[in-house]
Amino acid sequence: MKTKPVLDSYELFLLSLPLIGIGSFILFYFMAAKHYPGGSWIVTDTNGFSFWHNYLCDLLDINAINGEPNKGRTYAITALFLLCAGIFFLWSLLPKLFKTKNNNQKIMSTSGYLSLLSILFLAIGNHDVIVRMAGVFGVVAFIGCCVELYKTNYKKLFLLGVVCIITFLSNYYIYETGICIKVLPVIQKFTFALFISWFIGLDMALYRIVKQSLYIENQKSSDLI
């Protein structure tokens, strides 16, 4: 066992919330895409949501790119809120994955919370400003997390985290420079899939520690009887 954190059954319940949030996010975003009227930045007068040409944030706009009212917006806002709420619970418990407490973990936690809070404002506009702000906080949080994963010898989660950060920064580079901009909608979705896989992996690592800790506590209780 890599760590011996003090965790209880309540925290075990909390660790189910990130998975519920991620699952709900996927479900509601599919519903948002289904109800999206149409149009993309490549072809403005198409019908429906295009996996290849639309960005996920297109679903948050009041009006679709083709000019029609966006009937999928409510589903998209709900999806975004549920995802952020789920990751909030994950991030609040994440320091328990590591052996010792330090200032890096405080920076990681604070930056993560600020990034999640910033992302929620995507629903009210100012897309570019919010994305940049949330991105800066997010990169700080992700780098801090990877540092702790490396020190705690979670090699696979560390490597996946590094891949996520590189892919994340690639999104920003393409968006800011316009290089290969036509493929960015697909890269964005691939990046989301990577991060979701990483968050699930982090949650499962915490879940295993909780189960082990509870098992040990139950064994001690049995020995005292």
Residue pairs with C-beta under 8 A, 6 or more apart in sequence:
1 209
1 212
2 99
2 152
2 153
2 154
2 209
3 96
3 97
3 98
3 99
3 152
3 209
4 213
5 96
5 97
5 209
5 213
6 213
7 96
7 209
7 210
7 213
7 214
8 214
9 214
11 93
11 96
11 210
12 207
12 210
12 211
12 214
14 89
14 92
14 93
15 89
15 90
15 93
15 203
15 206
15 207
15 210
17 85
17 86
17 89
17 90
18 86
18 87
18 89
18 90
18 199
18 200
18 203
19 86
19 200
19 203
20 82
20 86
21 82
21 83
21 84
21 85
21 86
21 87
21 89
22 83
22 86
22 196
22 199
22 200
24 78
24 79
24 82
24 83
24 86
25 79
25 80
25 82
25 83
25 86
26 79
26 196
27 79
28 75
28 76
28 78
28 79
28 82
29 56
29 59
29 75
29 76
29 79
31 72
31 75
32 49
32 59
32 72
32 73
32 74
32 75
32 76
32 79
33 49
33 54
33 59
33 72
34 49
34 72
35 70
35 71
35 72
35 75
36 48
36 49
36 54
36 58
36 59
36 64
36 70
36 71
36 72
37 47
37 48
37 64
37 66
37 68
37 69
37 70
37 71
38 45
38 46
38 47
38 48
38 49
38 64
38 65
38 66
38 68
39 45
39 46
39 64
39 65
39 66
39 67
39 68
40 46
40 50
40 53
40 54
40 58
40 65
40 185
41 53
41 55
41 65
42 50
42 53
42 182
43 53
44 65
44 66
45 66
46 53
46 66
47 66
49 58
49 59
49 72
50 185
51 185
51 186
51 189
52 185
52 186
53 185
54 65
54 185
55 184
55 185
55 188
56 188
56 189
56 192
57 122
57 127
57 131
58 64
58 65
59 70
59 72
59 73
59 75
59 76
60 73
60 76
60 77
60 80
60 122
60 123
61 70
61 73
62 69
62 70
62 73
63 69
63 70
64 70
76 123
77 123
80 119
80 120
80 122
80 123
81 120
84 116
84 119
84 120
87 112
87 116
87 199
88 113
88 116
90 199
90 202
90 203
90 206
91 109
91 112
91 113
91 116
91 141
92 109
93 206
94 108
94 109
94 145
94 202
94 206
95 101
95 105
95 108
95 109
96 206
96 209
97 148
97 149
97 152
97 154
97 202
97 205
97 206
97 209
98 105
98 148
98 151
98 152
99 151
99 152
104 144
104 147
104 148
105 144
105 148
107 140
107 144
108 140
108 141
108 144
108 145
108 148
109 141
111 137
111 138
111 140
111 141
111 144
112 137
112 138
112 141
112 145
114 137
115 134
115 135
115 137
115 138
115 141
116 134
118 130
118 133
118 134
118 137
119 130
119 134
121 130
122 130
122 131
122 134
135 168
135 172
138 168
139 165
139 168
139 169
142 161
142 164
142 165
142 168
143 165
145 161
145 202
146 158
146 161
146 162
146 165
149 157
149 158
149 161
150 158
154 205
156 201
157 198
157 201
157 202
157 205
160 194
160 197
160 198
160 201
161 198
163 194
164 191
164 194
164 195
164 198
167 187
167 190
167 191
167 194
168 191
168 195
170 187
170 191
171 184
171 187
171 188
171 191
173 179
174 180
174 181
174 183
174 184
174 187
175 181
175 184
